[in-house]
Amino acid sequence: QSCHTSTKYPLPTVEELTSQISGSTIFTKLDLRQGYFQIPLHPDSQNLTTVVTHISVFRYTRVPFGLSSAPNCSQKMMSTIFTGIPGVVFYLDDNVVHGPTCASHDERLHKVFKVLHHNHLTLNREKCVLAAYTIEFVGFCLIAAGLTLLQSNIKEPTMPAQVASFLGMTAYYLWFLPHYSATTAQLQQLLQ
């Protein structure tokens, strides 16, 4: 499956991803090595990625990072190759295999490995987490009960640009922050 620069494919929301994982207790996180570079670029799109240097003219044959349709291509490819395998959710180059029991998880993981091998896709071993009760996924901590916030060391913002960045980051976690608008009202006023 190759990527065309005009590929349009929806990216799932966090809500959609987590609803698919409901009821699972065992998780494996698989990270594709150099994610986009494993996706062939459609021949019709290769000339659009031409780079001219003092040495020669080069063009990509694989999807380069920064291509506007790269996330859509990645999501479409994953959706296509994992069709029919239950217990697999994916967001760009991160894949989670999950199951309510060790046996179901392991069976699904075996199928995923076969699909990856068949499609000549390789994993980044250092970023993979196998058969865990908790993993990090799309900026959250995934556990059997659902999502929790990641524990992190966030520094107190001291400048307006840092306040804006902080508000942007915390807005991603609205589900966990009741009365967000009221709580952040004074910070919002600092930006005006």
N, C-alpha and C positions, 0 to 999 in steps of 0.2 A: 504494500500500500504506500503510495507516494503522496507527498504534500504539494498542493497547488497554492500559489500565493493568494488566491481568492477564496480559499477554504473558509467556510463559515460553519461553526459547530458550537453549540452552547457549552459553557463551562458550568458544572454543577455548583449549587450553593452549599454552604456548610450544613444547612438544615437537611438538604437532600442526601448529602454524604452520610450524616450521622443517623438519619432514619433507616438507612440500609444496614447499618451495623447493629441496630437494636437487637438485644437478646444474645449477643456474642460475648464470650468470656476470654477467648484466646485470640491474640492478634500477631500478625507478622507484617512488618513494614519492609517493602522492597523499593530500592531506589535505583533507577536506571542510570548506568554510567554515561555521563555526558548526554543526558536525555535526548535533546533535539538532534544531535549529530548522528543518532542511530536511525533517524527517519529519512528515507530517500526523498529528495526534492524532485518534483515532477519535471521532466525535460522542458516543458513549455515555460516553466518558471525559472529555470537555471540562468538564462541570459539576464534576467532581472536582478540577479545577485552578482553581476560581474564587477570585479575590482581591478582597476588599472594601476599598476605600479611601475617604477622605473625598470624593473626586471622583466615583467611580462604582464599578460592579462590573465586573470584567474576568475573562475566562476565556481560557485558552490554546487556540489552534487548532493549534499545533505543539507537538512534544514539548519541554517545558522541561528545562533542566539540573537535576539533582537528583531527578527522578522515578525512583523505584526500578526501574521496568521499562525505562527509557531505554536502558541498554546492551543488554538483550535485544532490544528493538525494532530498534535500529540493526543488530545482528548479523543478525537475521532478515531485515531488508530487504536488506542487502548480499548475504546468501546467496541470496536470491530473485532479485535483479536480475542477479547475475553467474553464475547457474547456466548451465553449458554453455560458459563461457569458461575454457579452461585457463590456468594461469600467473597466477592472481590469488589473493592471500590478503588477508584483511582482519581487522582487529581494531578494533572500534568505528568511529571515523571515519578511521583510517589504513588505506590500501590499498597493497599492494605488487604491482606487475606485474613478472613476472620471466621470463627465458628463458635457455636455454643458448647461444643465439646472438643477435646483434643483430637479424637478420631475424625470428626467432621472437618476440623481445621486442617489436619494433616492430609486428608484426602483432597481437599481443595488446593492446598499448597502444591501437592504433587502435580495436579492438573495445570496449575499456573506455571510451574517450572517447565512442563512439557511444551506449553504454548510459547513461552519465552525462547526456549531452545529452537523450536520449529521456526520461529520468526527471526532467529539470529540476533536476539536482544541480550545484552549483557548487563549485569548488575554491578553496582558499586558496593563491594563487600563491606567496606568500612561504615557505610550508612544504613545497612540492612539490620533489622532487629527481628530475630526469629522466635516464634512461640512465646510471646510475653503477655503478661496480664495488664500491662500498661505501656502505651507508646505515645510519642508525639506525632501529631498529624494535623496539618493545616493550621498550625498555630495554637493548638489545644492539646491537652493531655487526654487521651482516649482510654477509658476504663470500662469494665463491664456495665457499670451504672450509667454510662454515657460520657459526656464531655466535662472536663474540669479545666480551670485556668492553669496555665503553666506557671510554675514558680520562677520568677526572674528578679534580677536586681535592677530596678529602674531608678535612674538617678532623678532627683528633683529638678524640674526645669527652672532655669534662672533667667532666661532671655526669651523674648517674644517668639523667635523662631523655634525654640525648644518647646514652648508652650503649645504652639500650633502642631508640632510633631507629636507631642504627648497626647493631645486631644484626638488627633487622627488615629493613633495607635489604640487608645482606649475605646474609641467608637466601634472598633472591630469586635469588641467584647460586650456589646450592648445587652445581650441576653443575660449576662451575669451581673449587670449593674443597674439595679432598680433606681428609678428617678434620676437617670443620667443627666437629663437637661438641667434639672434643678441643682444637682450636685456640681455640675461643671459651669454653672452660669457665671460665677465670678471669674473663672479662667477665660471664658469666652469674652467677657468684657475687657480683659487685658489686651485682646487682639484688635479691639476697635479703636 
